[in-house]
Amino acid sequence: MKSMPIGFAFLQCPYFPRFQLTIETVHRPDNGQSENVHGRSEELEAREVEYIDIASSEGNYWSYLVGNNNVDFSVFKSARTGRGPLLEGWQDRCDPVMTAYKLVTIDAPYWGFGYRLEQALIAGEKALFLESHRNCFSWIDEWYGMTVQQIRELEQQSHSALNEKLGKPMLTTSMGD
């Protein structure tokens, strides 16, 4: 997803034509206290809110698969920005602070394994979000000060390198700003 205030990703898999995974992202300059940033009404009661703290040492099977950032955020400090370390309650003390609100919708209407697939994907997405945002903060000295054009070029290089490494992607994706 692109680093913009609002993002949207829609994924499908040719092996499971009725499967859909949608991720809607809204970035806000707050510490995670905004309510209903995605403007939902009917789905609001069914949602499950999970707070992901990049400074936590949380890890599980999915974290291991996604990758494991071994940075100790209780001692990490950016040389270029002076941000860090991230100690207990950092969200209430840091300025500036940004929250990425992610709305993940998974539809796997397959009798017998759809629910298990949905739960596995939710756990995997949570680990991916945690690891991605940990990396974003711990690599701040590498990207801080880049122009939007430089960031887009870096995204394109990363995308090309990943496709080269993995071969032709098996998922059909649609991303929007």
N, C-alpha and C positions, 0 to 999 in steps of 0.2 A: 504494500500500500504506500501511497505517496505521503509525504510529510506535509499535509495540508490540514486546515481546520476541520474539513469534513472528507471522509473517504468511504468508498463502497466497494466491496468485492463479492462476486457471485461465482461459485464454483459448482461444476457438474462433473460427473464421471461417466465415460461411455459404457463402462461395465454395469453401472446401475443407473439407467436412464431416468428413474423417478427421484433419484437422490439430489438434494440441493443443500448447499451450505452458503449462507449469506453472512457477511460481516460488515456492519455499519459502524463507522468510527466518527466520533465527534471529539475534538480537542478543545479543552477549556482552560483558561488561566486560573485554575482554582485547585484546591487540595482534595477533590473528590466528594464535595458536599452538594453538588448540583443534583436536582431531582428531575427525572424524566427528560433528559437532554435530547432524546430521540423523538420526543413528542408522541409517544404511544398512549392510547387510551384503553382499548379493549385488551391488549396484551399485557398491560401494566401489572395486573394482579397475578399473572402466570409467570412473571419474570423471577429469576433468581439472581440476586446481586452478589457478586464476589469481588472483594477488594484484593488487589495484587500489589504487594509491597516489594519494590525492587531491592530494598535493602535487607529483606528477610533472607534467612539461610534455608528457606523451604526448598525441598527437592524431593522428587519421587522418580518412579520408573520413566515417566514421560520426560521429565527434566533431563534424565540421563540420555534418552534417545535424541532429544532436540539439541542437546549440547549443554555444557555446564560452565557458566562464567564463574571462575574461581576468585573473582575480585572480592576482597573484604571491604564492603562499603562503610564499615565503621572506622576505617583508617584511610580510605581512598580520598584524595583531594586533587581536583583538576589543577594543573599547573597554569593553564591559560585563563581559566575563569575564576579560580578560587572556590568553586563549588565543592561541597563535601566537607568533612565526612558526613554520612547519613546515619545519624544516631537515632535511637528510639524517639518517636514522635516528630521525625524530621519534616513530615508533610505540613505540620502546623508552624514550623519555624523557618522553612526555606522560602526565599524570595529571589527570583521568580520561581514559581512552581507551575507545572502543567499536568493535567489529568487527561489521559486518553480513555474516553468512555467507549467501550466496545459492546455492541449488541450482536450476539451470535445467534443465528437462527438455523437450526438443522432439521431437515425433513428427510427421514429415511423410512418411507412407508413399506417396509418389508417385514412380513409376518415371520416371527421366530427369531430374528436377529436385529431388527431395526432399532429397538430400544438400546440394546447393547452397543450397537454401532454408534448411536447418538451419544451415549455416555462416554465411550472411548474417545470420540472426536472432541467432546467438550473438554475432557481432561488434557488431551493433546493440544488443543488451542490455548488453554490456560497456561500450559508449560511453554508454549511458543511465545505467547504474549510476554510472560515473565522474562524469559531469556532474551527476547528481542529488546525489551526496554532496559534490561540490565546492561546489555551491550551498548545500547545507545548512550546511556549515561557514562559507562566506563570508557568509552571511546570518544568522549566529548572533545578532547584535545586534538583529535584527528579531523573532526568536521566543523568545529566551532569557527565561525567567521566565513564559511563558504557562502557563495551566492546561490540563489535558487537554481541558476543554470548549472553551476558546478555540482550541486546535489543531484540534479536530474541526470547529468552525465555519469556520476558515480552509480546511481540507480541502474542506468542502462548497462554499464560495465558489469555490475554485479549480476544483473539479470542474464546477460549474455554468458558470463562465466558459469553460472548455475546451469543454464540450459545445455551448455557444452559438456559439463561434468555429468549431468543426468541423462543427456540425450533428449529426444523429443518428449515434451511434457505429456503426461497421461491425463491431466485435468484440463478442462476447458474453463478459462477464467475470464471474467469481465471486470475491469476495474474502472472506477470513475472518480473524479475529484469532487 
